Amino acid sequence: MGRFIYRRLIHGLIVIFGVTIIVFVVTRMVGDPVQVMLPLESTLEQRAAFEKKLGLDRPIYIQFGEFLGNIARLDFGESLWQKRPAMDIVFEKLPMTILLTAVGIGFACVAAIPLGIIAALRPGGMVDRVTVFGSLLGLSVPQFWLGLLFIVLFAVQFKILPTSGAATPAHIIMPALTMGLPTLARLVMLVRSSMIDELNQQYVKTSFAKGLPFVRVVGLHALRNAGLPVMTLVGWEVIRSLAGYSVVVETVFAWPGIGLTAIQAIERDDLILIQAIVFTAAVCVVAINIAMDFIYKLIDPRLKLT
Amino acid sequence: MNDNQNTPLLEVRNLVVNFYTRGGVVQASRGVSFQVGHGQTLGIVGESGSGKSVAVQAVMGLISNPGRIEGGDIFFMGQSLLDPAGRKFVRKVRGKDIAMIFQDPMTSLNPVFTIGTQITEVLRHHLGMNRDQARKRAMDLLGLVDINAPEKRLKQYPYEMSGGMRQRVMIAMALACEPRLIIADEPTTALDVTIQAQILELLADLQQRLAVSVILITHDLGVVAQLCHRVAVMYAGRIVEVGDADQVFASPVHPYTKGLIRATPRLDVVTERMVSIDGVPPDLISPPQGCAFSPRCDQAENACLRPQTLTPLGDDRHVSCWCAIKGDTR
């Protein structure tokens, strides 16, 4: 087990190092940061001073070394837009995105697992057909449009939910639903097909022959076996929500999380803040992957952690 | 509940099971009747698709979509398993008084739970044992099926065990609640030959020691001759001959039984090539009229197209063959 953690951490560090190189290269070599950040009418002296302030006048390898050293201390420098340390902003916004993802994906799991199981019990039955149709619909609807539809429906028409922001607990309902519904659609299909596979396995017949209650056979014996592919998708969905969908959903609902901040940083050419956000996203992805490996092992003892 | 020695432990009467598939209605069991007495071993033989497994799965209440039990009745200890009261009854006896051992031990155990969990859950569910009691009993059971170091084994997963070992675990699980009837559905088919012998020996030994009744489904006639008191031969969803095992083997009456026995390879007779029965089993979506074996039977005549019934022939022997009843083939 210790060996496993050690190896995974090394792998994770390699991935993060790779991301760091890309971030460094993209921000320094694609275009001139000084040109992007300073107003067009700034003088040459101003440009030189700014370049010096950012350390851009020194050789590239020294810059990279310093960049790595700063990252090790989680110091990306001051955000050009907000004039305070970029990491402070990230730590302030990240919990909001984690909350949104947790509620959204949590809702998707809680709904998808029973729905998928019920559909799998009678493939081709009424519940099954409605579920499959519903999830195909959910898969085909673009997320931003779904968000706008919710706003028009629940905030404008019925006036029962707030449009945007994060002032009260009610504010999370629409963004979390928007985040969770496409996930729910994908998840329900997978739970359904995995459970259909498992329910046809011989050990299910054995369990029934042992006289075990229906709920135990389906909800414990079969579900745990179906758990592996389902958890793979859940992990993948968490990653995509944290580091992808959050941008769309938070923009639509003005949810003060890391995704909205990323968009704002890009609009303001705040390269320092963008670097911090991309780096944080990479760390999240690596961490979730390691966590998923542990969950796999918990579900299926046959897997060896290597 | 009627539970004296005169009522057979299990009685299946005219069981009809149909499977509603896309291709049509498969008549898997077309009026099967048999009895199993207390402490008796009944062998059911027949080729694949003859309805052996379907008949016993009906006893266990394991027929599920698209299959349906559409006729006949099943009595266990005098109580019907199919009437409304029986549905409750079957939930109590399944896994407790009637236990089943399946064909393929590699897939019959749940891969993600330990052996211990899978044995103890039966004990805890049916006998209301607590964790410690169930664990102790599970260790005894593993000992009973000759598995050593039971304490260690309980913590193992099926993938850590060989096929023979897993089948022993299945048998231990079946024995958990001291059942009155064990149904073994081809328990050795998936095992290699030496392990087959061990498992059969174990079954025979347990059957005698625990005085439990056994239904043994197999297509190995040698196994039946070795272990069974009585034998029922199935063909195309019907029993064609049933009787005392020794007698059936010594003097088979039904042409199909004769064919099966002829087709069994023997060590003491040198043959050029394997003997087989010509033709193929009938399609159970539209089974032939009358005797289903008649298209493959060299003694078939017009009378064989009429419905056949199991007819007593003396010595507790029943056969469903027009020609045999006429008495000229015995």
Interface residues (C-beta under 8 A of the other chain):
Chain A: R122 Q201 Q202 Y203 K205 T206 S207 F208 A209 K210 G211 L212 P213 R216 H221 R224 N225 I299 D300 P301 R302
Chain B: M60 G61 L62 N65 R91 K92 V93 R94 G95 K96 A99 M100 F102 D104 T107 S108 L109 N110 P111 V112 F113 T114 E121 V122 H125 H126 Y157 Y159 M170 M173
